[in-house]
Amino acid sequence: MKDRFFKILILTTLTSIIINFVYYFLNFRYPSSDLDLTFIGLIGLLIFVPFLIFNVRSITNCPSVVFFLGLLLYLPMIVIKFDIINLIVILIYINFINYIICNKGRRKIEEGSKN
C-alpha cells in the first residue's frame, strides 16, 4: 500500500513540474497576478490527489507529509518568482490544506468507524 502511495506522490510531483514549466512560460509571456493565483490554486488541488485515494489514518505523520509535499510542489514557483506576498499566500494555503486533509479527514474516518 505504501508503495502505491509513493508512486502517486511521484506522479503528482511530475505533474507539478509540468504545470510549473507551463506557468513559467506563460508568466514570461503574459505577466499577470491572476496567473499566480490560478497557479497556486491548481497546485493546491494537486496536493489533494494522493490523500483522496488513500486513507489518512494510514499516514503516520500527516501534517508533516502534507507540509513537505506542498513545499515540494510549490518550490519551482518560489525559486522562479520569489515574492514575499506569494510566499505568505502559499504558506497560508498549505496550512489550510493541512487542516482539511489531516484534521477533517481524520474526523470523518473516526465518525464512520463509530457508526
C-alpha positions in Angstrom: 0.0 0.0 0.0 2.8 2.4 0.8 4.4 1.5 -2.5 1.3 2.8 -4.4 1.2 5.9 -2.2 4.8 6.8 -3.1 4.1 6.1 -6.8 1.2 8.5 -6.7 3.4 11.1 -4.9 6.0 10.8 -7.7 3.3 11.1 -10.4 1.9 14.2 -8.5 5.4 15.7 -8.4 6.0 15.1 -12.1 2.6 16.7 -12.9 3.5 19.6 -10.8 6.8 20.1 -12.7 4.9 20.1 -16.0 2.5 22.7 -14.6 5.4 24.8 -13.3 7.0 24.8 -16.8 3.8 25.9 -18.4 3.4 28.6 -15.7 6.9 29.8 -16.2 6.4 30.3 -20.0 3.0 31.8 -19.6 4.3 34.2 -16.9 7.2 35.1 -19.1 4.9 35.9 -22.0 1.9 37.3 -20.1 2.9 38.7 -16.7 -0.2 38.9 -14.5 -1.1 38.4 -10.9 -4.2 36.5 -11.9 -2.0 33.8 -13.3 -0.2 33.5 -9.9 -3.4 32.8 -8.0 -4.6 30.4 -10.7 -1.3 28.5 -10.4 -1.5 28.4 -6.6 -5.0 27.0 -6.8 -4.0 24.3 -9.4 -1.1 23.1 -7.3 -3.2 23.2 -4.2 -5.7 20.9 -5.9 -2.9 18.7 -6.9 -1.8 18.2 -3.3 -5.2 16.6 -2.5 -4.8 13.8 -5.1 -2.7 11.3 -3.0 -4.9 11.9 0.0 -8.1 11.3 -1.8 -7.0 7.9 -2.9 -5.5 6.7 0.4 -6.8 6.6 3.9 -5.4 9.5 6.0 -5.2 7.2 9.0 -2.5 5.1 7.2 -0.1 8.0 7.1 1.9 8.2 10.3 2.7 11.9 10.4 0.1 13.5 8.3 0.8 17.3 8.9 4.5 17.0 8.1 3.8 14.9 4.9 1.3 17.4 3.7 3.5 20.4 4.5 6.6 19.0 2.8 4.6 17.8 -0.2 3.2 21.3 -0.5 6.6 22.9 -0.3 8.0 20.4 -2.8 5.2 21.1 -5.3 5.4 24.9 -4.8 9.2 25.0 -4.8 9.7 25.9 -8.5 7.3 28.9 -8.2 9.2 30.1 -5.1 12.5 29.8 -6.9 11.3 31.3 -10.2 9.4 34.2 -8.8 10.4 34.9 -5.3 7.9 37.3 -3.9 7.2 37.6 -0.2 3.4 38.1 -0.8 3.2 34.9 -2.9 5.3 33.0 -0.3 2.9 34.1 2.5 -0.2 33.1 0.4 1.4 29.7 -0.3 2.2 29.1 3.4 -1.3 30.1 4.4 -2.8 27.9 1.7 -0.6 24.9 2.7 -1.7 25.3 6.4 -5.3 25.4 5.3 -4.9 22.3 3.1 -3.1 20.6 6.0 -6.1 21.3 8.3 -8.6 20.0 5.7 -6.7 16.8 4.9 -5.4 15.8 8.4 -8.0 17.1 10.9 -11.2 17.0 8.9 -10.3 13.7 7.1 -9.4 12.0 10.3 -12.7 13.1 11.9 -14.7 11.8 9.1 -12.9 8.5 9.3 -13.4 8.2 13.0 -17.1 9.1 12.7 -17.6 6.5 10.0 -16.0 3.8 12.2 -18.2 4.6 15.2 -21.4 4.0 13.2 
